[in-house]
Amino acid sequence: MIYYFKNVFINSKYTLLGSEKYNPIVTDNVDKLLNDYYIREKTIELAESKYQYYSIQGLLLKNSLVSKDIDLLINGDLQNQILASTLAASKANIPTIGIYSACASFVEGLCIGSMFLNKEKGKIIVTTSSHNLVSEKQFRFPVEYGSIRKKCNTCTATGSVSALLTNEKSNIRIESATIGKVIQTNHKDTNDMGSAMAPSCAEVIYKHLLETKRESDYYDLILTGDLGEFGIKIVLEYLNRKYDMTFNNVIDSGSIFYKEKNIYAGASGPICLPLVLFDYILPLKKYKKILIVATGSLHSSISSNLKIPMPGISHAISLEVSY
């Protein structure tokens, strides 16, 4: 089902990059650079929570707002029971909805926030975060273990992103959204999340274009989440073989995040897409109609140990941008 929105806008963003070790393409435009995995915390989990809190507070200060001005905080991350989001929310003192769609969480938050604002006026903050060391420890092996990584592995980006949604007109309008379905194939390799997410990504793109009655070239850009260089190839081949559709306007955020470096299959994490959108794509002032398609692999350490195939989820939002 397609959801259309009348007066929902992204008014502001605050981006925080936690490490520039691999010199991602967004480095020059982020609001805050903290080249530190721990930021004076005892654990990396607590550090990620602080990243989130910093981005929320940074967004408030950037817009001369305080906590009581915000009607709702929608946040999510990759930690077990979205711990980073919960701890950040406990300090933010804002009514909160915690969400989890893995690396699709930010766009899921935009979808939920837009639905609220389509009915009632207000101010909503959507926040997400990820941490390289936390994700490696939780889903694979701690970095200190020295495990050999595969070419299809992605490197989780570290930091946090917050966006302010309101009914006040800005240059970024949220026009519509398509909620995706969970799709599970027989894919079980947790080193290769791009392949697990690819079918859900392809299906939500097809569904969005079908329900809006738009052609593939309607959008100046279709920006996917963190499929990596292998996952995005699967998406394009899937759409071509199943629906006879070809695309020349698709860029995968994960595939270009470390554009100047050959870092495995690229970047991943829920901050990957919003960082590329806000701090690389939009500053180019090139694309006016953008479809952002976040991708998430919904496996856990428990499901992987039980050899359960990895479910994938994707959500799409149509943006209209003026410069």
Sequence and secondary structure as in RCSB ss.txt:
>XXXX:A:sequence
MIYYFKNVFINSKYTLLGSEKYNPIVTDNVDKLLNDYYIREKTIELAESKYQYYSIQGLLLKNSLVSKDIDLLIN
GDLQNQILASTLAASKANIPTIGIYSACASFVEGLCIGSMFLNKEKGKIIVTTSSHNLVSEKQFRFPVEYGSIRK
KCNTCTATGSVSALLTNEKSNIRIESATIGKVIQTNHKDTNDMGSAMAPSCAEVIYKHLLETKRESDYYDLILTG
DLGEFGIKIVLEYLNRKYDMTFNNVIDSGSIFYKEKNIYAGASGPICLPLVLFDYILPLKKYKKILIVATGSLHS
SISSNLKIPMPGISHAISLEVSY
>XXXX:A:secstr
 EEE SS EEEEEEEEES  TT  TTGGG SEE   SSTT SSHHHHHHHHHHHHHHHHHHHTT  GGG SEEEE
E SSGGGHHHHHHHHHHTS EEE   GGGHHHHHHHHHHHHHTTS  EEEEEEEE HHHHHHHHS  GGG     
TT  EE  EEEEEEEESS  SEEEEEEEE   EE S   TT HHHHHHHHHHHHHHHHHHHHT  GGGSSEEEE 
S HHHHHHHHHHHHHHHH    SSEEEHHHHHTTTS  TT EESTTHHHHHIIIIIGGGT  SEEEEEEEEE   
HHHHHTT   EEEEEEEEEEE  
